[in-house]
Amino acid sequence: MVERSSLWALQNCLMIRNLIYVIEDPEKKSLVLHVLNQFDQLVLPKIDCLEKGIIHGDFNEHNIIVEDDKVISLIDFGDSQYAPVLFEIAICLCYIILQGQHFEMCKHVLEGLKTRRILTSLEITLLKISICARLCQSLVLGLYTYSKDPNNKYVLSSQINGWKQLQMLVPMEQAVLENSWNLEGHNENQ
């Protein structure tokens, strides 16, 4: 399982403040700092109220093995950790947003989740900022890794779509997001 101090553990996303210098654009830098401040103020104080379990920690399309349109395996457990289940959902949705090129694609994942688990009101409230925090981790850590190893172009894959999606998602009102992702039915009986 991942160390408590891992830069990739979502609960440690504030650690990327030390790497913010890799962002050259002042507006992008300001946006990341805004997200980190929101995560610090809204999510971290509530972390003990969230359901926890062992999460994969890097649930994305590169770590899913599919054969004949059927998921047959999940790989790369190097970021597994005991953490809020919400973080697993946020990490997955972050990568859906990056690959789907639009945040509305998350609705389909959340509909599937609803068949197995209902999000609580608190989880719904913290979902957007948790996704944004993971986007920031991916963007900043990608730039940082590239600054240390310019031959590693893979680490820049989130840069292509990530900034655009972050800039769209951060100012989005909670009610609009909940409606778009059909989250109204998630917190029934909670």
Protein Blocks (a to p, Z undefined) as FASTA:
>chain_A
ZZfklmklmklmmmmmmmmmmpmblklmmmmmmmmmmmmmmmmmmmmmpccdddehlacf
klccceehiafbdehjllgccddfklmmmmmmmmmmmmnopaklmmmmmmmmmmmoccdf
klmmmmmmmmmmmmmmmmmmmmmmmmmmmmlmmlmmmmmmmmmmmmmmmmpcfklmmmmn
opmlmmgoZZ
